[in-house]
Structure formats: structure tokens, C-alpha cells
Amino acid sequence: MIAILQRVSQARVDVAGETVGAIGAGLLVLVCAERGDTEQEADRLLSKILKLRIFSDEAGKMNRSVQDIGGGLLLVSQFTLAADTSSGNRPGFSQAAAPDEGRRLFDYVVAQARAAHPVVQTGRFAADMQVHLVNDGPVTIPMRMEPCPGSIQK
């Protein structure tokens, strides 16, 4: 799985002029399931997102997690993170999970996040979304969870 984390002072997702998810300070997380990803990668990714120390402490050092600050999570599905731009000028998306599997894994991440964190909002899977954010810092962190050695792929 792939994720892009953006530390934000605020963020929201609009679909057809309606706000479907919004947070104050916290993390906007773009999430992409790739072919072969399982709940195991999703669990590892979410654990890392919740514990990553990218918020400032009293001394101004990046030493606090989104959980430490009680910040929000805005999770947005983003299959284009799996883009292959190695040849030609049109990206390929063959490494992205099929839409049904991508939705299943995204919904799984959302459910697990809601069980572990008090403030979780989302975009709308497969919708034409407008994402508005104020990137704080700016701090933008790419993450990729590879399958664990010896894990069984579906």
C-alpha cells in the first residue's frame, strides 16, 4: 500500500459542491491499494500513520504523533499513487488494485482507523473529489508498505 501524508492545519473534501469530510489540525492521508495488498499491509500502514512523530513538541521538534495531539485524520482514496511513469507520457495504473479490491481495502483502513482514533473523516471512493488543504510546514511524507516476507498474497 502507498500513502502520502500531509500535515495540515485544516483540510476538507468536496464532492459536487458538498463537503463530505473535513478536519482541523491533523493529517490528510492519500491512500492507494496496489495489486496483491492485504489487510496485513493495511494494518502496518495505519499503525505507522498513527504513530509517526511529525508534529512539533514544546521545543519545536517533530516529536509528537497525530494521536499525541488529538488531531484529525482525513483519509482519501487515490489510485493514481500507483502510477507508472517509466515509459511514455501517459501514466499506467496496472499496479493499482482493481476497483472492488481497492474499495474493500480502503474501507478496511477506514474501519480500523475509526476503531483506533477518535477523529476520522473520509473522501468518497471513486468520486470526482476536490481536496482543499492548508499544508502545515509544509510537511509531506510518502509511505509504502511492501508485503511482508512469507505473507500469503490473495
Secondary structure, DSSP 8 states (H G I E B T S, - for coil): -EEEEEEEEEEEEEETTEEEEEESSEEEEEEE-BTT--HHHHHHHHHHHHH---EE-TTS-EEE-HHHHT-EEEEEE-GGGG-B-SSSSS-B-TTB--HHHHHHHHHHHHHHHHHH-S-EEE--TTS-EEEEEEEEEEEEEEEE----TT----
